[in-house]
Amino acid sequence: MKRSEDVWLSDGNVIICAAGPSSGSDCDTRVLFKVHRSILSRHSAVLHDMFGLPLTYSAEEAYEGVPLVYMHDDPVDVQNLIHALYNHESFLPPPAGSPSIETIFSVLRISTKYVVTFLRKRAILHLSDFFPLTPNDALKTRRTLAKQRGKTRAHYVDIPDIISRAHESHIPWIIPWATYLYMFEATTANLHHYVRDIEPGDRDLCLVSFAHKCMHLVRLSLYVQDFPHHQCATEYDWNMLRSIFVSGTEVLLECVLHPLYYTDVLWKVIDQTAPNIRKCPGCTEFINGKIEGARTQYWEELPTILGLGTWAALEKMRADELATDNRDEIS
């Protein structure tokens, strides 16, 4: 066992031994934190039951004469919890704080396990910056994350088991966007490359999300058949445009396309095939309206296809979570 270099308070009256999965079975890799029982027990009923009452212990249950309590959690999670309980400003709610996605999930996991409500709510609020609930917010989120380039796994959310963590922490509303991120660059040709690193329990949902993405692209291509027949383009132009999309559907599935940005791709093809169409107010309004409707339909269908219910139900679940009692201390 080794002492934490960051959390070892000389006047602490309890020592936590964090011995979670990341510590393995080797005692030398377990981390010790010397803290105060009163601070830990103040913030949740679970921690109060663990630390609130005087501890009885034998010499074998102590470390340097101080009672030793085991927490079967990742030492990083325990350290994040201790920091947040001692100094609430170390994990402020947005927009004041901007922790990494790894820190957010760490705090979420351990605050959920030990029912530290105020920290769980702060973590949920922070996740809103990464996991949108509306198509417009999704577009903003992609732009925001694109400016924060670092690790590239899952498009700027460098965690291979987001879906499992969402289930573990009871926050299913982040799952649709998580599957979208995982499958963003996947095509029928490279699909295996993108699913092989995803946790097995998460893979099936990602494959369903990918199938939904393909169905959406095919649907959008077929919408071209309904476009109006105005004099802004010749009969040849209209027929050429329709044939490009119908015959090119298979090609589209091999492209890295963002379903929520598909309008840009469509107009690029239209401008190359029949540039005068964009100059026609009627055609422009019709095409944009058709594609916007399809974009909204894609987004609304996503959670339902994944078996998560509707966005409205997921939004209510999140709102109910944030409306729960927010007492920071146990009397």
Secondary structure, 3 states (H helix, E strand, C coil): CEEEEEEECCCCCEEEEECCHHHCCCHHHCEEEEECHHHHHCCCHHHHHHHCCCCCCCHHHEECCEEEEEECCCHHHHHHHHHHHHCHHHHCCCCCCCCCHHHHHHHHHHHHHCCCHHHHHHHHHHHCCCCCCCHHHHHHHHHHHHCCCCCCCCCCCCCCCHHHHHHHCCCHHHHHHHHHHHHCCCCCCCHHHHHCCCCHHHHHHHHHHHHHHHHHHHHHHHHHHHCCCCCCCCHHHHHHHHHHHHHCHHHHCCCCCCHHHHHHHHHHHHHHHCHHHHHCHHHHHHHHHHHHHHHHHHHHHHHHHCCCCCHHHHHHHHHHHHCCCCCCCCC
